Amino acid sequence: MPRTYKELLEIREHDGDLFYRVFLYSDCAPYRNPNEDYIAFGLGGKTQRVNRGNILVLADGMSGGKAGRVAAELVARQLIQGYQELPGTYSIEHALSQSLAASNRSLHWFSRHDQTLEGMAAVFCAVVIRGWECYVCFAGDVRCYLWRRQKLQLVTTDHALKVLSGTIITRAVGFDDSIQAEFFQIDIEENDVILVVSDGCHNYLSMQELRETLLSTDSIAKVGELVNDLARFHGSRDDASIGIIEIVSLPKKSLTFFEDVVMSLPIGRLPAVGAVIDGYCLLEIIHDGYYSVLFRAKDERNGNAERVLKFPKARAQNDENVRRSFAKEDWVSSIVDSPWLARSAHDGRSRSQVYTVSPYYQGYTLAERIKKETVRFSDAIDIIRKISRALYELHRLNIVHRDIKPENIMLLHDGGVILLDYGFARVPGALDPAPTEVPGTLAYMAPELVNGGLGDSRSDVYALGVTFYQIFSGNTAPFGFQGYKSIRKQHPEYPAWVDSVLKKMLEHDPANRYSDTLELLYDIDKHERSFSSGEKALIYGNRISEILILRILVVILVFTILVMQMKAG
């Protein structure tokens, strides 16, 4: 590394948009050669960036002379190379720990077996950025700062003791046969600036001076040079280095990103109940399907919170569409924000194989409710309203569910309703190979899907219509040999508008259906408002009315018999 080294990098996303800028700056002390600081940035290949992200390392050699330089460079290079080359199934923390342990063993061995490198050690700080995640790992007194909305925060703590003669470092790579570093994740936002600074700079600058420097210019390259100049002005005669990452735009949680993740993971053997996968202990099987199995699990890393893990079966090994369905489900559940849509519970930890993580919802499916009991008219309308709103939220994101059915509707114990399973969802614009079979469940599938079409919001309206009908009819199909079967033949007390709404939802031609569930909701609300109180009482209290009428008839009959007996007497 030359006496003064500086480099400005621009890191871009797959679509070419600027993700963040990186500025590396290192200035050798006036009296020292070589520079005992070493700063480097590891930019991996496409798969590495998905699994590992990119890594910045600043290391500061401690033993003086040649050994200090060798220590700093070994730590930086080995940490970056080892981190990037470990399997993608390792978590970021585990990969950093493994790589750091290997680097520590190297330095510790050389310091004991090579007299020219005796006592070699290095302090360091590493920053990893993967997508919208940021991780910091450090040992010693290389500091990391976060600059956000004109506020400066020191996010690391020096592993050092202040004494009369100066500072004693308590942790460093190569000190002992093992290394104890700190590791944590920090939230990042667009326009954040992350600074990694060696003691040749931060020992000579106050927080206020560093803040004023950041306020003085928008250029991270200029910030790096000014920080060095200011440290020299205040008397720094040590090597001075600074690495700066400026977050320009965080990548959106795109389907492409999730597909890259899923495609890079193996479809492992289906685990058994009792197995622990990446910290999730599998408690029981709650659904065993053709392509996948759902387990209820507890998250041992998160207070034993209950989760649902969905694993593909071995038959999906060579089916690219199954992998893509897992990626779609993961992606959709990560971007939706609605009380009626299932959300992802994945916390960002690395996965050892393909699976999805969802919350464990306390309740039962609509299919179970229909099978168990007759659903009251008012409850049915309430369920339809909530699922219609859930579908509208999906359609607003230009996502078509394509597998609406009672099994995918969860009724919560607290009265809530959740729409589940986005595996068959259609995301217009996304690349999907031709499926080997029609997506969805045949009994609920709109005619255009059966005929090979891709489907749109009106296809979901059709499936919701079948579901709507089954709620009222107790799980019977809406069509017979003569076509649509009127629901009023089974429930003559229902208003005529129920049949008109169902018929429109179940039209063979999509052009004649409701264009979206928002239009359906408007129609239901309109009919409900025009619904007379007498009609409501007839439906909502029909059984009570029947009992009341029977009692009145009995009273009339008894009264008639008594009158006839009195006349006969």
Buried (B, 14 or more C-beta within 10 A) or exposed (E): BEBEBBEBBEBEBBEEEEBBBBBBBBBBBEEBEBBBBBBBBBBBEEEBBBBBBBBBBBBBBBBEBBBBBBBBBBBBBBBBBBBBEBEBBBBBBBBBBBBBBBBBBBBBEBBBEEEEBEBBBBBBBBBBBBBBBBBBBBBBBBBBBBBBEEEBEBBBEBBBEEEEEEEEBBBBBBBEEEBEBEBEBBEBEEEBBBBBBBBBBBBBBEEEBBBBBBEEEEBBBEBBBBBBEBBBEEEBEBBBBBBBBBBBEBBBBBBBBBBBBBBBBEBBEBBEEEEEBBBBBBBEEBBEEEBBBBBBBBBEEEEEBBBBBBBBBEEBEEBBBBBBBBBBBBBBBBBBEBEBBBBBBBEEBBBBBBBBBBBBBEBBBBBBBBEEEBBEBEBBBBBBBBBBBBBBBBBEBEBBBBBBBBBBBBBEEEEBBBBBBBBBBBBEEBEBEEBEEBBBBEEBBBBBBEEEEEBBBBBBBBBBBBBBBBBBBEEEEBEEEEEBBBBBEEBEEBBEBBBEBBBBBBBEEBEEBBBBBBBBBEBBEEBEEEEEEEEBEBBBEBEEBEEEEEEEEEEEEEEEEEEEEEEEE
